[in-house]
């Protein structure tokens, strides 16, 4: 006679034991036990995922084992084939996160073991777990203050490169957004560890694009790192991409709020304000090695942005600038104007030509960028003035050549 053994019986017993051990969490553990009995796998996932995602629910078993790990081993892994792959991956990631502070090896093991089932998991879940595993390794490195071996860094770099190409083949929807978020979070962390700042900036922008701010571990730290990367990164000039998001608001009222002021000065290309801020916050700047080491590059950046904004604020028919006008506007010596303009031309910030004889610069194109609300209002006003001119020109032509406009 064959005997049937319910695979969830051990899961139910575990939940009942935990409910008795931790009365404050009894409701959730009893609910998980009932869902296992009823084999309601989707509802089971919806219950366990938020539970293990909240560190306040973490306890220990009677044997002193991490309660999230025990729930994962005793309940989740016994029915894992019944669960949505991406939800399973998210649960495993949360369990691994709960182990980082106490047992980094066990934390990695949770994700590494799940990756052995990559064929069954499918591409989205596998990419998610790989990203979370490498992010965990980078976090453990930061926590210990140690250095990753070159081979480990190369493994992470290769994985990021491979996964990025896979992401490009994947459809973006509400169910896969978190996969993109986890990838760019890992890429951002990797670039924070190895540099350069401009690469970190690009990965951080992508992470911000796919991640709700309220789901970030520390929006304040993210805003600080993003600002420093924008200020010091080579060829990073699109400050509007950052300023027009709510992320900088997390610096307001903190000891790093001065960074927000510098970011706004950069967007405006305001050399005067930048210089005042540099004097006002000299002590804070000295505490940021990146700003100290890249001081000359940051100064060049505000000068170039001042030129870009000067051109942008002019009508397209009025973009022949004299050297004197440029020198006065961006606060440099007259003999430096040609060098600054040539630098802007070489970086692709503007297009045009320099007339050394007449001491003028003719600009035919200026880089597109994200505009602030004030800049949008200014542009709207200029478009209105342009429309009036066009209307007057049409009226003028109509009065003198009525046959053409009949």
Residue, then its C-alpha position, 0 to 999 in steps of 0.5 A: x500500500x502506497x502512502x502519501x506524505x504531504x510536503x507542506x506538513x513540515x512547513x505547517x509545523x514550523x509555522x505553528x511552532x513560530x506562532x507559539x514562540x513569537x506571539x506578536x507574529x502569530x497572526x502571520x505565521x498562522x496565516x502562512x500555515x493555513x495557506x499551505x494547507x489550502x495550497x493557495x500558492x499565490x496568496x502565500x507569496x503575497x503574505x511571505x514577501x512583505x513579511x520578510x521584506x520588513x526587518x522589524x519581523x526578524x526573530x530567531x527560532x528556538x534553535x537560535x536560527x535567523x527566522x527569515x532563513x528558517x521560513x525560507x528553508x522550512x516553507x518556501x523551498x518546499x513549495x518553490x516550484x509552485x511559486x512565481x519565479x520572480x516572487x521567489x527570487x525577491x523572497x530569497x533576496x530579502x532573506x539574504x539581506x537579513x543575513x548580511x550583518x550576521x553571516x555573509x557566507x549564509x547570505x550568499x549561499x541563499x542566492x547561489x543555491x537558487x541560481x542553480x535552478x536558473x533554467x527553471x527560474x527563467x531569464x528575468x528571475x535569474x537576472x534579478x538573482x545574479x544582480x542581487x548576489x553581486x550587489x550583496x558581495x559589494x555590500x559585504x566588501x563595503x561593510x568589511x572595509x576590505x578589497x575585492x580580488x581582481x577576479x571577483x571584480x572581473x566576474x561582476x563586470x562581465x556579468x553586468x555586461x552580459x546582463x545588460x545585453x539581455x535586458x535590452x531583449x526583455x520587454x519592460x513592464x510592471x513585472x520586470x521593472x524590478x529586474x532593471x532596477x536591481x541590475x542598475x543598482x548593482x552596476x551603480x554600486x560597482x562603479x562606486x567601488x571602481x569608478x569613474x564618477x561619470x560611469x557611476x552617474x550614468x548607472x545611477x540615472x538609470x537606477x533612478x529611472x526604474x526605482x521609486x524613491x520610496x523603495x531606495x534604501x537611503x535616498x539621502x545617500x543616493x542623492x549625495x553620491x549622485x550630486x558628487x558624481x555629477x559635479x566631478x564626472x568627466x563630460x557630465x553636463x546634464x545637471x537638469x536630469x537630476x535637478x528636475x527629479x525629487x531626489x535632491x529634496x532628500x538633501x534639504x535640511x541635512x548637513x549636505x544641503x550645500x550640494x543641492x545649492x551647487x547643483x542648482x548653480x550648475x544648471x543655471x551656469x551661474x559663475x557668481x553664485x558658484x564662487x560664493x558657494x565655494x567660499x561659503x562651504x569651503x570647509x565642507x568641500x575639504x571633507x569631500x576628496x573627490x571635490x578637492x582632487x577635481x577642483x580644477x575640472x569642476x571650475x572648468x565645468x561651471x565656466x563651460x555651462x555659463x557659456x552654454x547658458x549664455x548662448x541658450x538664452x539668446x535668440x537663434x538669430x542673435x548668437x554671434x558673441x563678442x569676446x568681450x561679452x563672453x568674458x564679462x558673462x562667464x567671468x574670465x579674462x579676455x585672453x582666455x575666451x578663445x580657449x574656453x570656446x575651443x574647449x566647448x567646441x571640442x566637447x560638443x557643447x556648442x557648434x560654430x566658429x571663431x573669428x579671431x580678427x573680429x574677436x567674435x564667436x558665431x554659434x550655430x547649435x547648442x547642446x539640448x538639455x533638460x530644462x528647469x521650470x524657470x528655463x521653460x518659462x523663459x523659453x515660453x516667453x521667447x517663443x511668444x516674442x517670436x510668434x509676435x514677430x512672425x505675425x507682424x512679418x506676415x502682416x507686413x508682407x500681406x499689406x505689400x503683396x496682397x495678391x500672394x496672400x489672397 
